[in-house]
Amino acid sequence: MADPQGRAQAPRPASGAGSLRVGRLTKPHGLKGGLKVELFTDNPELRFVPGAEFHLQVPTDSPWFGRTITMRDLRWFNESPVGFFAEVPDRTTAESIVRAILWIDEQAVAEGEEDDAWYHHQLVGLDVVRDAAEPGGEAVKLGVVAEVQHLPAQDLLVVTTADGPVLVPFVTAIVPSVDVAAGVVHVTPPPGLFDESEAESDGTDAPQSGNAGDSRSGGSEESSE
């Protein structure tokens, strides 16, 4: 079926209500069926693995309509991801599938979830809390997560406080736990991160964030629309 302007429609594939759109095939690469991939996920190492199956969103008049493709390999050329698929053996075939949008189904989404990974929408708006120093004491609310920033070394939580924004390294040494259900991010900040007077009285500087511990993942939201 075509729209009023004569273009064939490309309906979302039947891959389940909880499926996610993870990429788009943009152009052929080389002669052996490679395709450059525009990634819609921060976790390509989880989504684009050998054997991963992708449902295709293509126009209804495409020979690929209603089909799936299986990943053989994802390689990087000049910092650009290039996918190789079992059903795409050569450049001619690759040219026929350009602009296809890749979806993964609900089961693949569940299998690819990380224990310490959250989407932006899950983190933004959570209260940032420092637990009491003594058992039975009251926790202190320091601010609210306003944004997640991605840097080469690690992610940062941008926390809105009464004194302005604070950048919190999203590492286990500083952010030991996140409770999305309770709406709380628990932090153990070094002296001076939220209160400069603490650093002055302690006589130490806050540690460099790159050495603060294992990185957590605040992945950008993969579209499910």
Backbone bond lengths (Angstrom), bond angles and torsions (degrees), N, CA, C in turn:
res aa  C-N    CA-C-N  psi(-1)  N-CA   C-N-CA  omega(-1)  CA-C   N-CA-C  phi
1 M - - - 1.469 - - 1.519 109.16 -
2 A 1.309 117.32 137.69 1.456 122.13 -178.44 1.510 110.26 -108.57
3 D 1.341 116.27 155.69 1.448 120.00 175.81 1.527 108.23 -81.04
4 P 1.363 118.77 173.74 1.460 120.96 -176.31 1.520 113.38 -56.93
5 Q 1.322 119.29 -21.54 1.451 121.84 -179.28 1.524 112.06 -93.23
6 G 1.326 116.68 6.13 1.451 120.17 174.51 1.505 115.36 89.78
7 R 1.328 119.06 5.72 1.458 121.80 -179.42 1.526 110.00 -92.13
8 A 1.314 116.34 134.26 1.459 120.10 178.50 1.520 110.18 -66.81
9 Q 1.320 116.58 140.00 1.453 120.91 178.88 1.525 110.60 -75.93
10 A 1.334 115.05 151.93 1.468 121.23 177.68 1.516 107.62 -123.46
11 P 1.327 117.79 82.35 1.469 120.58 -177.23 1.514 111.88 -68.79
12 R 1.328 113.93 154.28 1.465 119.21 175.15 1.518 109.98 -61.04
13 P 1.339 118.14 135.80 1.473 119.93 -179.06 1.521 111.49 -68.68
14 A 1.328 115.54 156.89 1.464 121.31 179.71 1.521 108.91 -81.99
15 S 1.344 115.56 80.55 1.466 120.11 -176.40 1.524 112.25 -120.39
16 G 1.340 116.71 17.58 1.457 120.15 176.69 1.517 112.40 100.84
17 A 1.338 115.73 149.05 1.460 120.82 -176.66 1.519 112.63 -65.02
18 G 1.328 117.08 -27.47 1.459 120.07 -178.20 1.512 113.51 -97.14
19 S 1.325 117.65 15.67 1.463 120.62 -177.43 1.523 111.00 -72.33
20 L 1.322 115.10 162.40 1.462 121.13 -176.97 1.515 110.49 -129.53
21 R 1.330 115.10 143.13 1.457 122.68 174.10 1.524 107.86 -86.96
22 V 1.320 118.46 120.67 1.462 120.79 -171.20 1.522 114.42 -118.03
23 G 1.325 118.29 -8.06 1.454 117.92 -179.86 1.512 112.41 -178.77
24 R 1.344 114.68 173.51 1.465 121.86 177.45 1.524 108.37 -141.47
25 L 1.321 116.67 137.69 1.459 122.46 178.73 1.524 108.14 -84.56
26 T 1.322 117.52 119.30 1.462 119.56 -169.42 1.520 114.77 -102.30
27 K 1.347 118.96 -38.33 1.463 120.39 -179.21 1.523 109.76 -165.66
28 P 1.338 116.98 154.44 1.466 119.54 177.75 1.523 111.13 -66.20
29 H 1.332 114.69 153.97 1.467 121.27 176.77 1.518 107.94 -134.84
30 G 1.334 117.16 113.99 1.446 120.49 178.79 1.520 112.71 74.94
31 L 1.322 116.01 -167.78 1.465 122.81 -174.13 1.523 113.46 -106.36
32 K 1.346 117.70 -3.44 1.457 120.74 -172.91 1.528 113.34 -106.10
33 G 1.333 116.41 25.92 1.455 120.24 174.49 1.508 115.56 88.57
34 G 1.336 118.07 7.52 1.453 119.83 178.73 1.520 111.81 -67.63
35 L 1.321 116.28 148.29 1.466 122.54 179.05 1.522 109.49 -135.80
36 K 1.325 116.02 128.94 1.453 119.11 174.14 1.518 109.19 -68.25
37 V 1.337 115.50 140.67 1.458 121.24 -174.15 1.528 109.63 -119.44
38 E 1.318 116.40 127.21 1.461 121.60 168.89 1.533 106.61 -88.09
39 L 1.318 116.57 114.82 1.464 120.75 -174.50 1.520 111.10 -83.50
40 F 1.325 115.68 135.19 1.462 122.20 172.79 1.531 110.27 -109.36
41 T 1.314 118.01 21.62 1.459 122.65 -177.65 1.519 109.44 -139.53
42 D 1.320 116.37 148.94 1.461 121.83 174.07 1.523 111.46 -89.55
43 N 1.337 116.74 0.06 1.462 120.69 -176.19 1.524 111.26 -123.78
44 P 1.342 118.18 58.52 1.472 118.51 179.81 1.513 112.97 -62.15
45 E 1.349 116.50 -27.01 1.460 118.63 179.76 1.522 111.87 -68.89
46 L 1.337 117.98 -17.45 1.459 121.98 176.26 1.522 111.66 -95.46
47 R 1.325 117.10 -36.89 1.463 121.76 -173.53 1.526 112.77 -88.01
48 F 1.330 117.21 -37.54 1.462 121.24 -173.74 1.532 110.07 -106.89
49 V 1.311 115.33 72.11 1.466 121.52 -178.93 1.530 108.25 -114.01
50 P 1.329 118.00 154.47 1.468 120.04 176.88 1.523 111.01 -53.19
51 G 1.326 115.32 129.77 1.457 120.98 -179.38 1.510 114.29 94.77
52 A 1.331 117.89 -11.32 1.465 120.56 179.09 1.529 109.69 -64.45
53 E 1.314 115.75 137.30 1.465 121.57 -179.03 1.523 109.85 -106.79
54 F 1.331 115.91 133.21 1.455 121.77 -178.42 1.525 109.92 -120.05
55 H 1.339 115.47 132.99 1.455 121.55 171.73 1.525 107.63 -85.30
56 L 1.326 116.23 142.44 1.456 121.52 -173.00 1.523 112.03 -103.23
57 Q 1.324 115.82 130.85 1.458 121.08 169.91 1.520 107.25 -101.45
58 V 1.330 115.00 105.14 1.463 122.79 -176.89 1.527 108.30 -138.22
59 P 1.332 117.45 163.91 1.466 119.16 176.30 1.522 111.99 -58.24
60 T 1.317 115.62 152.44 1.467 120.79 -176.95 1.521 112.47 -65.18
61 D 1.337 117.99 -21.50 1.454 119.88 179.12 1.530 112.41 -92.85
62 S 1.341 117.57 6.45 1.462 121.04 178.66 1.526 110.09 -79.34
63 P 1.336 118.12 144.02 1.470 119.24 174.73 1.524 113.10 -64.76
64 W 1.339 117.04 -12.09 1.459 121.69 179.60 1.531 112.62 -93.80
65 F 1.304 117.30 -1.64 1.463 120.09 -177.05 1.530 110.45 -62.54
66 G 1.334 116.06 131.49 1.458 121.94 178.77 1.511 114.70 80.16
67 R 1.347 116.97 6.44 1.464 120.04 -177.05 1.528 111.10 -106.82
68 T 1.308 115.41 168.44 1.459 122.48 173.07 1.525 108.99 -122.78
69 I 1.328 116.14 160.67 1.459 121.05 174.16 1.526 108.63 -129.00
70 T 1.324 115.24 153.04 1.465 121.28 -174.98 1.525 109.92 -117.35
71 M 1.324 115.83 130.46 1.461 121.04 -176.78 1.516 111.48 -72.54
72 R 1.338 115.51 131.52 1.457 120.79 169.92 1.520 111.07 -95.74
73 D 1.339 115.57 -40.19 1.462 118.77 -175.70 1.519 109.11 -166.97
74 L 1.333 115.91 148.73 1.464 122.14 171.07 1.521 106.81 -120.63
75 R 1.329 115.88 118.90 1.458 121.07 -179.79 1.517 109.53 -119.19
76 W 1.329 114.97 161.80 1.464 120.56 -178.67 1.516 109.06 -116.88
77 F 1.336 115.96 126.49 1.451 122.99 176.82 1.523 108.48 -124.13
78 N 1.351 115.87 116.80 1.474 120.04 -177.46 1.522 111.47 52.46
79 E 1.338 115.54 43.39 1.463 124.16 177.40 1.528 113.27 68.42
80 S 1.338 117.55 12.74 1.462 121.30 177.16 1.528 109.34 -110.50
81 P 1.339 117.79 131.45 1.462 119.71 -179.94 1.529 111.52 -75.24
82 V 1.323 115.71 137.29 1.457 122.37 177.53 1.519 107.66 -127.85
83 G 1.335 116.32 125.54 1.445 121.22 -178.43 1.518 112.28 -100.57
84 F 1.328 115.81 144.17 1.455 122.42 174.64 1.525 107.05 -122.04
85 F 1.340 116.35 129.90 1.459 121.52 -172.46 1.526 110.69 -124.82
86 A 1.326 115.85 148.23 1.459 121.34 -175.49 1.523 112.25 -59.95
87 E 1.331 117.28 -33.11 1.461 121.42 -175.46 1.524 113.11 -88.30
88 V 1.353 117.00 0.28 1.467 120.88 -175.42 1.533 108.07 -123.05
89 P 1.338 117.79 87.25 1.469 119.79 -172.66 1.522 115.09 -86.02
90 D 1.358 118.13 -16.66 1.457 118.58 -173.54 1.529 110.09 -150.22
91 R 1.324 115.02 175.37 1.465 120.36 -175.46 1.539 112.29 -65.86
92 T 1.326 116.56 -36.87 1.465 119.20 179.98 1.522 110.94 -60.70
93 T 1.323 116.34 -44.55 1.464 120.20 177.66 1.528 110.40 -65.31
94 A 1.336 116.79 -39.75 1.465 120.46 179.46 1.523 110.98 -60.73
95 E 1.337 117.06 -38.95 1.466 120.28 -179.33 1.527 111.43 -63.88
96 S 1.326 117.09 -27.44 1.466 120.55 -177.75 1.523 113.32 -78.26
97 I 1.337 116.73 -12.90 1.471 119.88 -175.24 1.526 112.16 -114.51
98 V 1.332 117.02 2.32 1.464 121.29 179.56 1.528 110.18 -57.74
99 R 1.313 115.20 142.30 1.473 126.30 -179.50 1.529 113.44 80.50
100 A 1.323 117.94 1.24 1.463 119.95 174.99 1.528 109.85 -66.35
101 I 1.319 116.14 139.01 1.467 122.32 175.98 1.522 108.52 -97.24
102 L 1.331 115.95 135.66 1.459 121.98 -174.72 1.525 110.78 -99.44
103 W 1.317 115.98 130.22 1.464 122.90 176.75 1.520 109.36 -122.34
104 I 1.322 116.14 147.07 1.461 121.46 170.75 1.521 108.67 -114.93
105 D 1.335 115.99 150.45 1.461 119.49 -174.52 1.525 111.79 -86.70
106 E 1.313 114.57 177.31 1.468 121.21 -174.19 1.524 112.35 -58.63
107 Q 1.337 117.26 -41.54 1.459 120.16 -178.47 1.521 110.71 -63.93
108 A 1.340 116.98 -42.34 1.464 120.71 179.01 1.520 111.10 -64.69
109 V 1.338 116.54 -36.85 1.459 120.38 177.85 1.518 110.32 -62.30
110 A 1.342 116.12 -46.60 1.464 120.20 -178.79 1.517 111.49 -64.01
111 E 1.330 117.20 -41.06 1.459 120.26 -179.02 1.517 112.30 -69.56
112 G 1.342 116.59 -24.81 1.454 120.02 -176.57 1.509 114.51 -93.06
113 E 1.320 117.82 2.40 1.460 119.97 -178.76 1.519 110.64 -72.65
114 E 1.349 115.90 139.69 1.455 122.14 176.31 1.532 109.02 -96.13
115 D 1.316 116.18 147.98 1.461 119.56 178.37 1.523 111.40 -64.18
116 D 1.341 116.84 -37.80 1.460 120.84 -176.60 1.521 110.64 -112.38
117 A 1.329 116.94 48.76 1.461 120.57 178.29 1.520 109.21 -134.20
118 W 1.326 115.65 138.12 1.446 121.75 179.61 1.517 109.14 -137.37
119 Y 1.320 116.32 151.39 1.445 120.61 174.31 1.524 109.66 -82.07
120 H 1.346 117.04 160.16 1.458 121.33 -179.62 1.529 111.61 -53.01
121 H 1.343 115.54 -47.72 1.459 118.44 -174.15 1.523 111.92 -64.33
122 Q 1.345 118.05 -20.51 1.459 120.25 178.11 1.530 111.84 -78.83
123 L 1.333 117.03 -26.94 1.460 121.18 -175.40 1.521 113.05 -94.51
124 V 1.334 116.48 -38.87 1.462 119.50 -177.24 1.526 110.00 -64.45
125 G 1.336 115.54 129.85 1.460 121.74 -179.28 1.514 114.89 97.14
126 L 1.340 117.64 -8.78 1.463 120.17 178.65 1.527 110.35 -74.06
127 D 1.324 115.80 145.00 1.464 121.18 174.32 1.526 109.55 -72.65
128 V 1.322 115.78 138.45 1.460 121.76 175.77 1.521 107.59 -101.44
129 V 1.332 116.56 120.14 1.463 121.47 -169.15 1.531 109.74 -127.32
130 R 1.341 114.61 136.57 1.464 120.92 171.31 1.522 107.59 -102.60
131 D 1.321 115.97 121.88 1.455 119.91 -177.67 1.523 110.55 -67.24
132 A 1.323 115.27 156.54 1.458 120.85 -179.83 1.520 111.04 -63.08
133 A 1.318 115.61 143.32 1.459 120.70 179.65 1.519 111.48 -68.87
134 E 1.322 117.04 -30.84 1.460 121.61 -178.78 1.520 110.62 -111.56
135 P 1.315 118.22 143.45 1.463 120.80 176.15 1.519 111.12 -55.07
136 G 1.301 116.74 135.22 1.450 121.49 179.70 1.508 113.69 87.39
137 G 1.337 117.77 -8.51 1.452 120.72 178.57 1.519 111.47 -77.77
138 E 1.328 115.44 171.62 1.451 120.29 -177.98 1.521 110.89 -93.54
139 A 1.320 115.03 139.18 1.462 120.27 175.67 1.523 109.37 -70.78
140 V 1.316 116.32 153.90 1.462 121.98 -178.12 1.517 108.92 -113.32
141 K 1.338 116.29 124.13 1.462 120.46 175.26 1.523 108.81 -79.12
142 L 1.338 116.09 123.21 1.459 120.90 -177.62 1.513 113.07 -98.10
143 G 1.316 117.43 -25.31 1.456 120.70 -178.74 1.511 111.32 169.04
144 V 1.323 114.79 -161.55 1.465 121.86 -177.07 1.524 108.61 -134.23
145 V 1.331 116.39 138.74 1.464 120.59 178.06 1.527 109.11 -67.77
146 A 1.337 116.20 122.83 1.459 121.25 -179.79 1.521 112.75 -104.29
147 E 1.351 116.17 -25.11 1.461 119.05 -173.14 1.521 109.16 -164.99
148 V 1.324 116.26 157.52 1.461 122.29 171.35 1.522 107.44 -118.95
149 Q 1.334 116.49 125.24 1.460 121.15 178.93 1.526 109.15 -109.18
150 H 1.338 115.38 141.63 1.458 120.91 179.93 1.518 109.45 -106.93
151 L 1.325 116.69 120.91 1.456 122.86 175.69 1.523 108.57 -117.47
152 P 1.332 117.85 160.76 1.465 119.14 -178.66 1.527 113.76 -56.01
153 A 1.330 117.18 -37.16 1.464 119.45 -176.16 1.521 112.57 -81.33
154 Q 1.341 116.97 -37.03 1.460 120.90 -173.72 1.514 108.95 -171.58
155 D 1.339 115.59 173.30 1.458 121.06 174.56 1.524 109.81 -89.90
156 L 1.331 115.46 157.25 1.466 122.27 175.56 1.514 108.97 -125.87
157 L 1.323 116.12 138.97 1.457 121.70 169.81 1.521 108.19 -93.57
158 V 1.313 116.87 125.95 1.456 121.33 174.22 1.528 106.55 -91.89
159 V 1.327 115.54 112.57 1.465 121.24 -174.05 1.520 109.22 -108.05
160 T 1.312 116.08 123.25 1.460 121.37 176.09 1.520 109.39 -80.88
161 T 1.342 116.59 123.43 1.463 122.04 178.09 1.520 109.32 -124.32
162 A 1.324 115.68 174.08 1.463 120.46 178.76 1.521 111.89 -63.58
163 D 1.336 117.08 -24.18 1.456 121.59 -178.93 1.522 113.50 -100.46
164 G 1.331 116.74 7.24 1.451 120.07 -179.64 1.519 111.61 116.61
165 P 1.318 117.08 177.79 1.460 120.76 -177.63 1.523 112.97 -70.78
166 V 1.322 116.23 144.47 1.463 123.03 177.14 1.522 107.72 -126.83
167 L 1.332 116.61 132.99 1.454 121.69 178.32 1.530 109.05 -92.83
168 V 1.311 116.00 117.51 1.466 121.81 -176.44 1.523 109.44 -110.27
169 P 1.337 118.92 116.78 1.465 120.27 176.14 1.527 110.66 -57.85
170 F 1.315 116.26 128.21 1.457 121.16 -176.66 1.526 109.29 -87.59
171 V 1.335 114.80 70.13 1.462 122.94 -179.52 1.523 108.41 -126.52
172 T 1.318 116.08 155.63 1.461 120.05 -172.77 1.524 113.42 -63.74
173 A 1.336 117.94 -27.26 1.460 119.40 -179.64 1.513 111.89 -68.76
174 I 1.335 117.03 -25.63 1.465 121.04 -177.82 1.528 110.78 -108.93
175 V 1.330 116.75 -32.56 1.468 121.04 177.52 1.530 107.49 -120.04
176 P 1.330 117.10 82.21 1.471 119.46 -174.54 1.518 114.56 -70.10
177 S 1.348 117.74 -25.06 1.462 118.09 -178.45 1.519 110.93 -155.54
178 V 1.326 113.75 150.81 1.463 122.51 175.56 1.518 107.22 -128.37
179 D 1.324 116.79 126.04 1.465 121.98 178.69 1.523 107.70 -116.99
180 V 1.341 115.22 90.62 1.459 119.57 -176.66 1.522 110.78 -63.35
181 A 1.326 116.59 -40.27 1.469 120.42 -178.58 1.531 111.71 -60.63
182 A 1.343 116.25 -38.60 1.470 120.46 179.53 1.517 112.20 -86.30
183 G 1.335 117.25 -9.32 1.458 120.54 179.17 1.513 113.86 74.80
184 V 1.353 116.60 32.89 1.464 119.84 -172.14 1.524 110.93 -134.83
185 V 1.338 115.15 137.76 1.458 122.95 168.14 1.524 106.95 -109.58
186 H 1.328 116.87 120.10 1.463 120.94 179.62 1.525 109.19 -90.38
187 V 1.329 116.32 130.60 1.461 120.45 -179.09 1.523 110.48 -126.70
188 T 1.322 114.21 152.20 1.467 122.20 172.34 1.528 106.48 -126.37
189 P 1.318 117.64 73.47 1.465 121.04 -171.34 1.522 112.59 -70.89
190 P 1.324 116.81 144.72 1.468 119.92 173.97 1.515 109.59 -69.81
191 P 1.325 118.14 158.18 1.468 120.51 179.20 1.526 111.10 -55.44
192 G 1.324 114.53 132.46 1.455 120.25 175.96 1.504 114.91 95.87
193 L 1.342 118.54 -13.70 1.455 118.98 -178.57 1.528 111.26 -66.54
194 F 1.328 116.42 -43.45 1.455 120.22 178.12 1.526 112.35 -105.81
195 D 1.328 117.57 -23.94 1.462 121.06 -176.72 1.516 108.47 -136.97
196 E 1.330 116.78 109.50 1.464 120.86 -178.05 1.529 112.35 -60.27
197 S 1.334 116.86 -30.43 1.455 119.53 -178.39 1.524 111.26 -64.56
198 E 1.336 116.68 -27.87 1.453 119.14 178.21 1.515 110.72 -65.57
199 A 1.327 116.39 -40.66 1.454 120.15 179.79 1.514 111.23 -66.05
200 E 1.338 116.54 -39.43 1.458 120.42 -179.53 1.519 111.06 -66.07
201 S 1.339 116.77 -43.11 1.456 119.83 -177.56 1.519 111.31 -73.51
202 D 1.344 115.96 -29.12 1.458 119.63 -178.60 1.523 111.87 -80.85
203 G 1.339 114.90 -24.98 1.456 119.54 178.55 1.507 113.56 77.66
204 T 1.352 117.41 14.85 1.462 121.24 179.21 1.508 109.69 -127.14
205 D 1.296 114.87 158.80 1.458 120.41 175.16 1.512 109.03 -97.00
206 A 1.320 115.02 154.69 1.456 118.86 175.73 1.511 109.41 -64.81
207 P 1.328 118.15 142.40 1.464 120.30 -178.69 1.509 111.46 -66.61
208 Q 1.329 115.95 153.68 1.444 120.16 175.88 1.517 108.39 -62.74
209 S 1.347 116.32 134.88 1.453 119.79 -174.43 1.506 112.23 -64.24
210 G 1.325 117.91 -28.15 1.451 119.48 -178.13 1.513 112.68 -66.32
211 N 1.339 118.80 -17.25 1.458 121.74 -179.80 1.519 112.16 -109.33
212 A 1.324 116.00 15.78 1.453 119.07 -170.67 1.516 114.06 -83.37
213 G 1.304 118.93 -9.46 1.454 118.44 178.67 1.510 111.27 137.44
214 D 1.328 116.22 -170.53 1.450 121.24 -178.28 1.521 110.48 -67.31
215 S 1.323 115.52 142.62 1.459 120.42 -179.94 1.515 110.11 -76.18
216 R 1.336 115.65 146.46 1.452 122.06 170.00 1.514 106.48 -101.71
217 S 1.302 117.63 170.35 1.457 120.98 -177.88 1.508 110.07 -122.43
218 G 1.349 115.30 118.81 1.450 120.43 171.24 1.500 108.53 -110.32
219 G 1.328 116.18 74.98 1.445 120.67 -171.77 1.508 112.00 -68.13
220 S 1.347 115.86 148.50 1.452 119.48 175.67 1.500 109.46 -69.01
221 E 1.313 116.83 151.47 1.460 120.88 -173.03 1.505 110.13 -71.30
222 E 1.322 116.55 130.63 1.433 121.85 173.69 1.517 106.97 -85.57
223 S 1.307 116.49 133.05 1.455 120.23 -172.19 1.521 110.94 -68.47
224 S 1.317 116.24 137.53 1.450 121.46 173.27 1.516 110.34 -115.71
225 E 1.324 115.30 16.76 1.454 119.29 179.88 1.517 110.03 -98.46
